[in-house]
Amino acid sequence: SQQGEEDPQALSIQEGENATMNCSYKTSINNLQWYRQNSGRGLVHLILIRSNEREKHSGRLRVTLDTSKKSSSLLITASRAADTASYFCATDASGAQKLVFGQGTRLTINP
Amino acid sequence: NAGVTQTPKFRVLKTGQSMTLLCAQDMNHEYMYWYRQDPGMGLRLIHYSVGEGTTAKGEVPDGYNVSRLKKQNFLLGLESAAPSQTSVYFCASNPNRGVPVSGNTIYFGEGSWLTVV
């Protein structure tokens, strides 16, 4: 079974609003990463948060990690039409040599 | 520096045919991966390699074989294609600086669309 699961599966908001996506996972991790996928393209790395970190920022992105709840959230502030994409969380389970991806959240920003 | 390159980008196969997807990376990365992505699902790991000459099974390895004869190339083979293997296939690589995966990001190719009829 997949390690990470995103919520919601789909999100549609107006340009300028904030978008929040959540990810839950099952086992202990070394780090959690968020990736973005534009339609018909490969995944692009956005941000990584380590298991001993609680919050991280990168531009308009804010990621939080709660290891006690085994969950993470990705916040995109002041959304733009170009943010329309699918967003995936990926976990590096402790001791593993690979990343396991969730099912993704499909984000649509309406102009 | 082309990054991760996959060929072919599109292919239609008949059931029972065989084919090989080629992944090439020019970043001298140690780890390479093959994922498949199906509608409404995330990426599922098929096989991966932690170095030249080594391969390991991922989450959904059945029906696929892989080889890593050269560090820069990771081949995914379908010996007898089935309609259930219709999917988008993504290759990825990871520099593996020190601790496996931790702190490393994965670089993806642009995908290979495979249809088995």
Interface residues (C-beta under 8 A of the other chain):
Chain A: Q2 G4 Q9 N30 N31 Q33 Y35 G40 R41 G42 L43 V44 H45 L48 R50 F88 A90 D92 A96 Q97 K98 L99 V100 F101 G102 Q103 G104
Chain B: V4 Y31 Y33 Y35 G40 M41 G42 L43 R44 L45 Y48 V50 A56 G58 E59 F90 A92 V99 P100 V101 S102 G103 T105 I106 Y107 F108 G109 E110 G111
